[in-house]
């Protein structure tokens, strides 16, 4: 027996009352969020508003001073095999393998995450979606900054993850590449993957976000659809 089509699915990620301080100064105050399968939640706000800190808290890279985070009902821990299998991350400090071609790099990631014989075709498909079909045999050092960013994004999107977490995926991408990125993210949510990302790009947000959480100085200023949050915020702090 299957659930009725309108039966709500339980939240995959929940954050409750999170508070983070640096040197006695609050950078996140009483932040709450919930994200279910097949949904995209975008964290928006000016630089320094707490977006990156909240992403790190959500994936267990930083512990909150107060509050709790639950992924699939348990605290996020990167040392857990199940968590690494289910959550694909692209945060600060990510890099490429310099001696692997673009196709080898993404294919290796796909193989490592259990795609088996489908690893090669899956890698080729994702790379084509992101505009790297002509760079399959290229090495990372020969790519432009935007192409390297797309390579890292492909390494995330090729994984059969339940949750994708990305900090400013539009970095170093031109307008065409951002459109490709938005289409790939929409395809991922269409397949049931939850996506949590921080972004400054209004176009990407409008294309992919089901919900936007606007942060101002570590506090939640507004929550809603992109249109609702824009209407609530007289001066949208995209930068």
C-alpha positions in Angstrom: 0.0 0.0 0.0 1.4 3.4 -0.9 0.8 6.8 0.7 -1.8 9.0 -0.9 -0.3 11.6 -3.3 -1.1 14.4 -0.9 0.4 12.8 2.2 3.1 15.1 3.5 6.5 13.6 3.8 8.4 14.0 7.0 11.1 16.6 7.2 14.6 15.3 6.4 16.4 18.2 8.1 15.2 20.1 11.1 17.0 23.0 13.0 15.5 24.2 16.2 16.5 27.2 18.3 20.1 27.3 17.0 22.3 29.9 18.6 26.0 30.4 17.8 28.5 32.8 19.4 32.0 33.9 18.4 34.0 35.6 21.2 30.8 36.3 23.1 29.0 37.8 20.1 26.0 36.1 18.6 26.2 35.3 14.9 23.1 33.1 14.9 20.2 33.7 17.2 17.2 31.3 17.6 17.2 30.1 14.0 14.7 27.4 13.0 14.2 25.7 9.7 12.7 22.5 8.2 13.4 20.9 4.9 11.7 17.9 3.3 12.6 15.6 0.4 12.3 17.2 -3.0 12.4 20.7 -1.7 14.9 23.5 -2.0 15.5 26.0 0.8 17.7 29.0 0.1 19.5 31.0 2.8 19.7 34.6 1.7 21.2 37.7 3.3 24.1 40.1 3.2 27.7 38.9 3.7 28.2 38.3 7.4 24.5 37.6 8.1 25.3 34.0 9.2 24.5 31.9 6.1 27.8 30.0 6.0 27.8 29.4 9.7 24.2 28.0 9.5 25.3 25.7 6.7 28.2 24.4 8.8 25.9 23.8 11.7 23.4 21.9 9.6 26.0 19.4 8.5 27.7 19.0 11.8 30.9 20.9 11.0 30.2 23.3 13.7 28.3 22.7 17.0 25.7 25.3 18.1 26.0 26.8 21.5 22.3 26.1 21.9 19.6 24.4 20.0 19.6 21.2 18.0 20.0 19.9 14.5 18.5 16.6 13.2 19.1 14.9 9.9 16.8 11.9 9.4 16.1 12.1 13.1 19.7 12.0 14.3 22.4 14.6 14.9 24.6 15.2 11.8 28.0 13.5 12.1 30.4 13.4 9.1 32.2 10.5 10.6 29.1 8.4 10.2 29.1 6.4 6.9 25.4 6.7 6.5 25.6 10.5 6.8 28.4 10.8 4.2 26.4 8.5 1.9 23.2 10.6 2.2 24.6 14.2 2.3 26.6 15.7 -0.5 28.4 18.9 0.4 30.1 21.7 -1.4 31.3 24.3 1.1 34.5 26.3 1.4 37.8 24.7 0.7 36.7 22.1 -1.9 39.3 21.2 -4.5 39.8 19.0 -7.5 42.1 16.0 -8.1 44.7 17.6 -10.4 45.8 14.4 -12.1 42.4 13.1 -13.0 40.5 14.3 -16.1 37.1 15.8 -15.7 35.3 12.5 -16.6 37.6 10.5 -14.3 37.0 12.8 -11.4 33.2 12.7 -11.5 33.2 9.0 -12.5 35.4 8.2 -9.5 33.0 10.1 -7.2 30.0 8.2 -8.7 31.7 4.9 -8.3 32.7 5.6 -4.7 29.1 6.3 -3.9 27.7 3.1 -5.2 26.7 3.7 -8.8 28.7 0.8 -10.1 28.2 0.2 -13.8 26.1 3.3 -14.0 28.9 5.6 -12.8 30.3 6.4 -16.2 27.0 7.2 -17.8 25.8 9.2 -14.8 29.0 11.2 -14.8 28.7 12.0 -18.5 25.0 13.0 -18.1 25.7 15.4 -15.2 28.7 16.9 -17.0 26.6 17.5 -20.1 23.9 19.1 -18.1 26.4 21.5 -16.6 28.0 22.4 -20.0 31.3 20.3 -19.6 30.6 17.7 -22.4 33.6 19.1 -24.4 35.9 19.0 -21.4 35.6 15.3 -20.5 39.3 14.6 -21.2 40.6 17.9 -19.8 42.5 18.2 -16.5 41.3 20.7 -13.9 44.4 22.9 -14.3 43.3 23.7 -17.9 39.8 24.7 -17.0 38.6 28.3 -16.4 37.5 29.2 -12.9 33.8 28.8 -13.9 34.5 25.4 -15.4 36.3 24.2 -12.2 33.3 25.4 -10.2 31.0 23.4 -12.5 33.3 20.3 -12.1 32.9 20.6 -8.3 29.1 21.0 -8.6 29.0 17.9 -10.9 30.8 15.9 -8.3 28.0 16.8 -5.9 25.1 16.3 -8.2 26.3 12.9 -9.5 25.9 11.4 -6.1 22.6 9.6 -5.1 22.3 11.8 -2.1 19.2 12.5 0.0 20.4 16.0 0.8 22.7 18.4 -1.1 24.2 21.4 0.8 26.0 24.1 -1.2 27.4 27.5 -0.3 27.0 30.0 -3.0 27.1 27.6 -6.0 26.9 30.5 -8.5 30.4 31.7 -7.6 32.5 32.3 -10.7 29.7 31.3 -13.1 28.5 33.4 -16.0 24.9 33.9 -16.9 24.6 30.9 -19.1 26.3 28.6 -16.5 24.0 29.9 -13.8 21.0 28.9 -15.9 22.5 25.4 -16.4 23.0 25.2 -12.6 19.4 26.2 -11.9 18.1 23.6 -14.3 20.3 20.9 -12.7 19.2 21.8 -9.2 15.5 21.7 -10.3 16.1 18.2 -11.8 17.6 17.1 -8.5 14.6 18.2 -6.4 12.4 16.7 -9.1 14.0 13.3 -8.3 13.3 13.8 -4.6 16.6 15.2 -3.4 16.4 18.0 -0.7 18.6 21.0 -1.4 19.9 23.5 1.1 22.0 26.3 -0.3 23.2 29.9 0.4 23.0 32.2 -2.5 23.3 35.9 -3.4 22.0 35.4 -7.0 18.4 36.5 -7.3 17.9 34.6 -10.6 19.1 31.3 -9.2 16.9 31.8 -6.1 13.8 32.6 -8.1 14.4 29.5 -10.3 15.1 26.9 -7.7 13.8 27.9 -4.3 10.6 26.6 -2.8 11.3 28.6 0.3 13.7 31.4 1.3 15.0 32.0 4.8 16.3 35.6 4.9 19.0 36.2 7.6 19.9 39.6 9.0 22.7 39.8 11.6 22.1 36.2 12.5 18.4 36.4 13.0 15.5 35.2 10.8 14.1 38.3 9.1 11.6 36.6 6.8 10.6 33.1 5.6 8.5 32.3 2.6 8.6 31.9 -1.2 11.0 34.1 -3.1 8.1 36.5 -4.0 6.9 36.6 -0.4 10.3 37.3 1.1 11.0 40.0 -1.5 7.7 41.7 -0.6 8.5 41.6 3.1 12.0 43.0 2.8 12.0 46.6 1.5 15.8 46.5 0.9 16.8 43.0 -0.1 20.4 42.4 1.0 21.7 40.3 -1.9 25.2 41.5 -1.4 
